[in-house]
Amino acid sequence: MDSSGTSTQHTSGHATESDRVMPDLSNTTIAFAHMSSWDLWRATWLFRIIGNRRISAVGQAITKVALALHLPIKGMIKATIFKQFCGGETIEESLGTAEKLAESGIGTILDHSVEGQDDEEALDHAMHEVLRTIAAASERNDIPFCVFKPTGISRTELLEEVSSGKELGPDEMEEWARVQGRMERLCQAAFDADVPLLVDAEESWLQPAIDGMVERMMQRFNTKKAIIYNTLQLYRHDRLDFLRTCLVKAEGEGYHLGLKLVRGAYMEKERERARVMGYPSPIHEDKAAVDSDYDAAIELCLDHLERIAFMAGTHNEKSSMLLARLMDERRIPHTDERICFAQLLGMSDNISYNLAAANYRVAKYVPYGPVRKVLPYLIRRAAENTSVKGQTGRELGMIMKERALRRWHRPDRE
């Protein structure tokens, strides 16, 4: 056992007998063993509200107004949607969530989810908060990754200007130097602590500046293994080719690629901006094309594990099972350090807990921060849930199935 109370698993060598046990993602007994019947009831009505666009929109508006007027609703938010999707208001509070996840063999990715702050003081504060998560992870085996949003350390408009190739004035050049300094400080801390650091993706018009910074950090810090990870949003039709280009460059220059593979979170926003501004949408035309690119990216990464370490950040059962099956077919140990599955806290527990029960490496994104400041994140998550076809229905169906099983197996029915 390690200092955090979790079992130490093998991370290299050949696949064992236990590594050939394929998960059953429909097993709700395993998926919700960590939840009481009360927790399941709360999650039921929460997903019902989130799944109703009209009710969800009204609730979001009322909540914003209530918080703006300083009405006493923080306790209600913290006991409901915050409890479902967040680890706590601070790192210290979130460590309790990390310990509970570790009991099921699931790691924690502490995600400081305060958004929309662009002044220099706030950007420096965000950097220092990420440094604190790296320090916490360096002392615990149940926090295998750290993460940050580039818009947490840079003014959004500046990222857009750099991405577009606009010539910066003297003040902007100094500001951009400070952004790169924050990036370098975070990556150096992760390297020194030997803690992999995920750099989240942003909208397509901000991403070129981010890709450039992350590439430079990988060239510098990923010489022995992947420490710095870029994020690829595979709903963009150019990202699979971008992955191939990154691989060729990494092979040629002798560094390792760290990659988090996601489908993407800004589809409607991306398409609308492209329509309004009159340029071709960067987003695939349909879900089938996105799924095809995502699964192709998984296979490409597996084909080049000597050069790539990657995280499959997905709530898609088919893609999760594809990766699990391919690992078994290729005799890759379930706990190989170069591969990890990840989902958001409070979502897709049938994927996370069943994969972990089959000994795969799994981590949950655990957002944290003051309730009032994390609210924009929570509202965005609610909106994303309603926009992803069938997502809330699947969540609700799994929860209702487990509630029915528990009612059927009560002692008074025996």
C-alpha positions as CSV (number, residue, x, y, z in Angstrom):
1,M,0.0,0.0,0.0
2,D,1.2,3.5,-0.7
3,S,0.9,6.6,1.5
4,S,-2.5,7.5,0.2
5,G,-3.9,4.1,1.1
6,T,-4.3,2.8,-2.4
7,S,-2.8,-0.5,-3.7
8,T,0.3,-0.2,-5.8
9,Q,-0.3,-1.9,-9.2
10,H,2.2,-3.2,-11.8
11,T,2.9,-0.8,-14.6
12,S,5.2,-2.7,-16.9
13,G,5.9,-6.2,-18.1
14,H,3.5,-8.7,-19.7
15,A,-0.2,-8.9,-19.3
16,T,-1.4,-11.1,-16.4
17,E,-4.4,-13.3,-16.1
18,S,-6.3,-10.5,-14.3
19,D,-5.5,-8.3,-17.2
20,R,-7.6,-10.5,-19.6
21,V,-10.8,-9.8,-17.7
22,M,-12.9,-7.6,-19.9
23,P,-15.2,-5.1,-18.1
24,D,-19.0,-5.2,-18.3
25,L,-20.0,-1.5,-18.6
26,S,-23.6,-2.4,-18.0
27,N,-22.8,-3.6,-14.4
28,T,-24.5,-1.0,-12.2
29,T,-23.8,-2.9,-9.0
30,I,-20.1,-2.1,-9.5
31,A,-20.7,1.3,-11.1
32,F,-22.7,2.6,-8.1
33,A,-21.3,0.7,-5.1
34,H,-19.8,3.9,-3.9
35,M,-23.2,5.6,-3.7
36,S,-25.9,5.3,-1.1
37,S,-29.5,5.0,-2.0
38,W,-29.9,8.7,-1.0
39,D,-27.1,9.6,-3.4
40,L,-28.8,7.7,-6.2
41,W,-32.1,9.5,-5.5
42,R,-30.4,12.9,-5.5
43,A,-28.6,12.0,-8.8
44,T,-31.9,10.9,-10.3
45,W,-33.7,14.2,-10.0
46,L,-30.6,16.1,-10.8
47,F,-30.1,14.4,-14.2
48,R,-33.8,14.8,-14.8
49,I,-33.5,18.6,-14.4
50,I,-30.3,18.8,-16.4
51,G,-31.9,16.7,-19.2
52,N,-34.8,19.1,-19.6
53,R,-33.5,22.1,-21.6
54,R,-36.3,24.4,-20.5
55,I,-36.1,23.6,-16.8
56,S,-32.4,23.6,-16.9
57,A,-32.2,27.0,-18.6
58,V,-34.7,28.6,-16.1
59,G,-32.8,27.1,-13.2
60,Q,-29.5,28.4,-14.5
61,A,-30.9,31.9,-14.8
62,I,-32.5,31.9,-11.4
63,T,-29.3,30.7,-9.8
64,K,-27.3,33.4,-11.4
65,V,-29.7,36.1,-10.2
66,A,-29.9,34.7,-6.7
67,L,-26.1,34.6,-6.4
68,A,-25.8,38.1,-7.8
69,L,-28.2,39.3,-5.2
70,H,-26.3,37.3,-2.5
71,L,-29.4,35.3,-1.6
72,P,-28.6,32.4,0.7
73,I,-28.6,29.5,-1.8
74,K,-25.0,28.5,-1.6
75,G,-25.9,25.6,0.7
76,M,-28.5,24.3,-1.7
77,I,-26.1,24.4,-4.6
78,K,-23.3,22.8,-2.7
79,A,-25.6,19.9,-1.5
80,T,-26.9,19.2,-5.0
81,I,-25.2,19.9,-8.4
82,F,-21.9,20.9,-6.7
83,K,-21.8,17.7,-4.7
84,Q,-22.5,15.6,-7.9
85,F,-19.8,17.2,-10.1
86,C,-17.2,18.8,-7.8
87,G,-14.7,17.5,-5.2
88,G,-14.9,20.5,-2.9
89,E,-14.2,24.2,-2.6
90,T,-10.5,23.7,-1.9
91,I,-7.8,21.2,-2.6
92,E,-8.0,20.1,1.1
93,E,-11.7,19.4,0.8
94,S,-11.2,17.5,-2.5
95,L,-8.7,15.1,-1.0
96,G,-11.5,13.4,0.7
97,T,-13.1,12.8,-2.7
98,A,-9.7,11.5,-3.9
99,E,-9.5,9.0,-1.1
100,K,-13.0,7.7,-1.8
101,L,-12.2,7.3,-5.5
102,A,-9.0,5.5,-4.6
103,E,-10.9,2.9,-2.6
104,S,-12.3,1.8,-6.0
105,G,-8.9,2.0,-7.7
106,I,-9.7,5.3,-9.5
107,G,-7.2,8.2,-9.6
108,T,-8.1,11.9,-9.2
109,I,-7.2,14.8,-11.5
110,L,-7.6,18.0,-9.4
111,D,-9.1,20.6,-11.7
112,H,-9.3,24.2,-10.5
113,S,-12.4,25.2,-12.4
114,V,-12.6,28.9,-11.8
115,E,-13.2,30.5,-15.3
116,G,-13.5,33.9,-17.0
117,Q,-10.8,35.9,-15.1
118,D,-8.4,37.9,-17.3
119,D,-6.6,40.3,-15.1
120,E,-2.9,39.7,-14.3
121,E,-3.5,39.1,-10.5
122,A,-6.1,36.5,-11.2
123,L,-3.9,34.8,-13.9
124,D,-1.0,34.6,-11.4
125,H,-3.4,33.3,-8.7
126,A,-4.6,30.5,-11.1
127,M,-1.0,29.5,-11.8
128,H,-0.2,29.3,-8.1
129,E,-3.3,27.2,-7.6
130,V,-2.1,24.7,-10.2
131,L,1.3,24.7,-8.6
132,R,-0.5,23.7,-5.3
133,T,-2.2,20.8,-7.1
134,I,1.2,19.6,-8.5
135,A,2.7,19.8,-4.9
136,A,-0.3,17.7,-3.6
137,A,0.1,15.2,-6.4
138,S,3.8,14.8,-5.7
139,E,2.9,13.5,-2.2
140,R,0.1,11.2,-3.1
141,N,-0.3,8.2,-5.4
142,D,-4.0,8.7,-5.8
143,I,-3.5,11.9,-7.9
144,P,-1.7,10.6,-11.0
145,F,-2.2,13.7,-13.2
146,C,-2.6,17.5,-12.8
147,V,-4.3,19.8,-15.3
148,F,-4.9,23.4,-16.2
149,K,-6.8,25.5,-18.8
150,P,-4.6,27.9,-20.8
151,T,-7.2,30.6,-20.4
152,G,-6.5,30.3,-16.7
153,I,-3.0,31.7,-17.3
154,S,-3.6,34.0,-20.3
155,R,-6.0,36.6,-21.3
156,T,-8.3,35.1,-23.9
157,E,-8.0,37.9,-26.4
158,L,-4.2,37.6,-26.3
159,L,-4.4,33.9,-27.2
160,E,-6.6,34.8,-30.1
161,E,-4.2,37.5,-31.3
162,V,-1.1,35.2,-31.1
163,S,-3.0,32.4,-32.8
164,S,-4.0,34.6,-35.7
165,G,-0.5,35.8,-36.3
166,K,-1.2,39.4,-35.4
167,E,1.8,41.5,-34.8
168,L,1.9,42.4,-31.1
169,G,2.7,45.8,-29.7
170,P,5.3,46.3,-27.0
171,D,2.8,45.9,-24.1
172,E,1.3,42.8,-25.6
173,M,4.7,41.3,-26.2
174,E,5.5,41.8,-22.5
175,E,2.2,40.3,-21.6
176,W,2.8,37.3,-23.9
177,A,6.2,36.8,-22.3
178,R,4.5,36.6,-18.9
179,V,2.0,34.0,-20.2
180,Q,4.9,31.9,-21.5
181,G,6.7,32.3,-18.2
182,R,3.6,30.9,-16.4
183,M,3.5,28.0,-18.8
184,E,7.2,27.3,-18.2
185,R,6.9,27.5,-14.5
186,L,4.0,25.0,-14.4
187,C,5.8,22.6,-16.7
188,Q,9.1,22.8,-14.8
189,A,7.2,22.1,-11.5
190,A,5.5,19.1,-13.0
191,F,8.9,17.8,-14.4
192,D,10.6,18.3,-11.0
193,A,7.8,16.5,-9.2
194,D,7.5,13.8,-11.9
195,V,3.8,14.5,-12.2
196,P,2.2,14.4,-15.7
197,L,0.5,17.7,-16.5
198,L,-2.5,17.9,-18.9
199,V,-2.9,21.2,-20.8
200,D,-6.6,21.5,-21.7
201,A,-7.8,22.5,-25.2
202,E,-9.7,25.7,-26.0
203,E,-11.6,27.0,-28.9
204,S,-10.0,26.6,-32.4
205,W,-9.2,30.3,-32.7
206,L,-7.2,30.1,-29.5
207,Q,-5.5,26.8,-30.0
208,P,-2.6,27.5,-32.4
209,A,-0.9,29.7,-29.7
210,I,-1.5,26.9,-27.1
211,D,-0.2,24.1,-29.4
212,G,3.0,26.1,-30.0
213,M,3.7,26.6,-26.3
214,V,2.9,23.0,-25.4
215,E,5.1,21.7,-28.2
216,R,8.0,23.7,-26.9
217,M,7.4,22.3,-23.4
218,M,7.3,18.7,-24.7
219,Q,10.5,19.2,-26.6
220,R,12.1,20.4,-23.3
221,F,10.6,18.2,-20.7
222,N,9.5,15.0,-22.5
223,T,12.9,13.7,-23.4
224,K,12.7,10.5,-21.2
225,K,8.9,10.0,-21.0
226,A,5.7,12.0,-21.4
227,I,5.3,14.6,-18.6
228,I,3.5,17.4,-20.6
229,Y,0.3,16.4,-22.4
230,N,-1.5,18.4,-25.1
231,T,-5.2,17.9,-25.7
232,L,-6.7,17.0,-29.1
233,Q,-10.3,17.7,-29.8
234,L,-11.2,15.0,-32.4
235,Y,-14.5,16.7,-33.4
236,R,-12.2,19.0,-35.4
237,H,-11.6,17.5,-38.8
238,D,-7.9,18.5,-38.8
239,R,-6.8,17.0,-35.6
240,L,-6.1,13.4,-36.8
241,D,-3.6,14.8,-39.4
242,F,-2.3,17.1,-36.6
243,L,-1.6,14.1,-34.5
244,R,0.3,12.4,-37.3
245,T,2.4,15.6,-37.8
246,C,3.1,15.8,-34.1
247,L,4.3,12.2,-34.1
248,V,6.6,12.7,-37.0
249,K,8.2,15.7,-35.3
250,A,8.5,13.9,-32.0
251,E,10.2,10.9,-33.6
252,G,12.5,13.2,-35.6
253,E,13.5,15.3,-32.6
254,G,13.6,12.5,-30.0
255,Y,11.0,13.5,-27.5
256,H,7.8,11.8,-26.3
257,L,4.2,12.9,-27.1
258,G,1.8,13.2,-24.2
259,L,-1.8,13.4,-25.5
260,K,-5.3,13.6,-24.1
261,L,-7.8,12.5,-26.6
262,V,-11.3,14.1,-26.3
263,R,-14.2,14.6,-28.7
264,G,-14.7,18.3,-27.8
265,A,-16.9,20.7,-25.9
266,Y,-17.5,23.7,-28.1
267,M,-19.3,22.3,-31.1
268,E,-22.2,24.6,-31.3
269,K,-20.1,27.7,-30.5
270,E,-17.5,26.7,-33.1
271,R,-20.1,26.2,-35.9
272,E,-21.9,29.4,-35.1
273,R,-18.8,31.5,-35.1
274,A,-17.8,30.0,-38.5
275,R,-21.2,30.8,-39.9
276,V,-21.2,34.4,-38.7
277,M,-17.6,35.1,-39.8
278,G,-17.9,33.3,-43.1
279,Y,-15.2,30.7,-42.9
280,P,-15.5,26.8,-43.2
281,S,-16.4,25.2,-39.9
282,P,-13.5,23.3,-38.3
283,I,-16.0,20.7,-36.9
284,H,-16.9,17.4,-38.6
285,E,-20.3,17.4,-40.3
286,D,-21.6,14.5,-38.2
287,K,-21.0,12.3,-35.2
288,A,-20.0,9.3,-37.2
289,A,-17.0,11.2,-38.6
290,V,-16.0,12.3,-35.1
291,D,-16.3,8.8,-33.8
292,S,-14.2,7.5,-36.7
293,D,-11.4,10.0,-36.1
294,Y,-11.5,9.4,-32.3
295,D,-11.1,5.6,-32.7
296,A,-8.4,6.0,-35.3
297,A,-6.5,8.3,-32.9
298,I,-6.7,5.6,-30.3
299,E,-5.3,3.0,-32.7
300,L,-2.6,5.3,-33.9
301,C,-1.4,6.0,-30.3
302,L,-1.4,2.3,-29.5
303,D,0.7,1.7,-32.7
304,H,3.3,4.1,-31.4
305,L,3.4,3.5,-27.6
306,E,7.2,3.7,-27.7
307,R,6.8,7.4,-28.5
308,I,3.3,8.3,-27.2
309,A,1.6,8.2,-23.8
310,F,-2.1,9.1,-23.9
311,M,-5.3,9.5,-22.0
312,A,-8.7,8.5,-23.5
313,G,-10.9,11.2,-22.0
314,T,-14.3,10.0,-23.2
315,H,-17.8,9.2,-22.0
316,N,-18.3,7.0,-25.1
317,E,-18.8,3.4,-24.2
318,K,-17.8,2.1,-27.6
319,S,-14.5,4.0,-27.7
320,S,-13.7,2.9,-24.2
321,M,-14.4,-0.7,-25.0
322,L,-12.4,-0.5,-28.2
323,L,-9.3,0.7,-26.3
324,A,-9.9,-2.0,-23.6
325,R,-10.2,-4.7,-26.2
326,L,-7.2,-3.6,-28.3
327,M,-5.0,-3.5,-25.1
328,D,-6.0,-7.1,-24.5
329,E,-5.4,-8.2,-28.1
330,R,-2.0,-6.6,-28.0
331,R,-1.2,-8.0,-24.6
332,I,-0.7,-4.6,-23.1
333,P,-1.0,-4.7,-19.2
334,H,-4.1,-2.9,-18.0
335,T,-2.0,-0.7,-15.7
336,D,0.6,0.3,-18.3
337,E,1.6,3.9,-17.3
338,R,1.4,5.1,-20.9
339,I,-2.4,4.6,-21.1
340,C,-5.2,6.0,-19.0
341,F,-9.0,6.3,-19.2
342,A,-10.7,9.4,-17.8
343,Q,-14.2,10.7,-17.2
344,L,-15.7,13.6,-15.2
345,L,-16.6,13.2,-11.6
346,G,-20.3,12.4,-11.3
347,M,-20.7,11.2,-14.9
348,S,-20.3,7.8,-16.7
349,D,-19.6,5.9,-13.5
350,N,-20.5,2.7,-15.3
351,I,-17.4,3.3,-17.5
352,S,-15.0,4.5,-14.8
353,Y,-15.8,2.0,-12.0
354,N,-16.2,-1.1,-14.2
355,L,-12.9,-0.4,-16.0
356,A,-11.2,0.1,-12.7
357,A,-12.6,-3.1,-11.4
358,A,-11.0,-4.8,-14.4
359,N,-7.7,-3.3,-13.3
360,Y,-7.4,-0.6,-16.0
361,R,-5.9,2.7,-15.2
362,V,-8.7,5.2,-14.7
363,A,-8.9,8.7,-13.4
364,K,-11.7,11.2,-12.7
365,Y,-11.5,14.9,-13.4
366,V,-12.4,16.4,-10.0
367,P,-13.3,20.1,-10.3
368,Y,-13.0,22.3,-7.3
369,G,-13.2,25.9,-6.3
370,P,-15.5,28.3,-4.4
371,V,-19.1,27.6,-5.2
372,R,-19.8,31.1,-6.6
373,K,-16.7,31.0,-8.8
374,V,-17.2,27.5,-10.1
375,L,-20.9,28.1,-11.0
376,P,-20.0,29.1,-14.6
377,Y,-18.3,25.7,-15.0
378,L,-21.3,23.9,-13.6
379,I,-23.7,25.8,-15.9
380,R,-21.5,25.0,-18.9
381,R,-21.5,21.3,-17.9
382,A,-25.3,21.3,-17.6
383,A,-25.5,22.9,-21.1
384,E,-23.1,20.4,-22.6
385,N,-25.1,17.5,-21.1
386,T,-28.3,18.7,-22.7
387,S,-26.6,19.2,-26.1
388,V,-25.0,15.7,-26.2
389,K,-27.7,13.5,-27.6
390,G,-28.7,10.8,-25.2
391,Q,-26.1,11.6,-22.5
392,T,-28.4,12.5,-19.7
393,G,-30.8,9.7,-20.7
394,R,-28.0,7.1,-20.4
395,E,-26.9,8.5,-17.1
396,L,-30.5,8.4,-15.8
397,G,-31.2,5.0,-17.2
398,M,-28.2,3.5,-15.4
399,I,-29.1,5.1,-12.1
400,M,-32.7,4.0,-12.3
401,K,-31.6,0.4,-13.1
402,E,-29.5,0.3,-10.0
403,R,-32.2,1.8,-7.8
404,A,-34.6,-0.9,-9.1
405,L,-32.1,-3.6,-8.3
406,R,-31.6,-2.3,-4.8
407,R,-35.4,-2.2,-4.2
408,W,-35.7,-5.8,-5.5
409,H,-32.9,-7.1,-3.2
410,R,-34.1,-5.4,0.0
411,P,-34.3,-7.8,3.0
412,D,-38.0,-7.4,3.2
413,R,-38.4,-8.9,-0.2
414,E,-36.4,-12.0,0.7
